[in-house]
Amino acid sequence: MAKKKKAPTSNTIALNKKAKHDYFIEEKFEAGLELQGWEVKSCREGKAQLTDSYVLFKDGQAWLLGARIQPLISASTHYVTEPDRTRRLLLNRKEIARLMASVEQKGYTCVCTALYWKKHLIKCEIALAKGKALHDKRDTEKERDWNREKQRLMRHDHR
């Protein structure tokens, strides 16, 4: 008897929902992520967290700060596991130059919005974003509530 394939699971490891609430997302980029072995295993178990993570540019390289990858209990004892370490992002020189120019000159912030699998690699979705003022956040809340209410009314009318 042939083996059944497992149902495909979601490719998303972690999302930064707070970034969509605090910023206007302008443009998104895909970057590779330089990880250690224990970090990849932890990501497979879904132990990554992106809240308050952002991208810093230093010496012509992009670094991911504030991302937390919790080590597994079964991690090797001879490894020093540091959950909050700074991780290097793998981008082209042109992409790094473009992002650096936007951050330095135009006042954008570069934040990490998602970690996900692409085949066997872990990719990081980073975005150029502008900060929202408090009234903008309120407008977004009102719009989201109204859309939800509209959906309820439409469902109720079709019954």
Helices and strands as residue ranges (DSSP letters): E 12-15, H 17-22, E 23-33, H 37-44, E 48-49, E 54-58, E 61-65, E 68-69, E 87-90, H 93-105, E 109-118, E 121-131, H 134-157
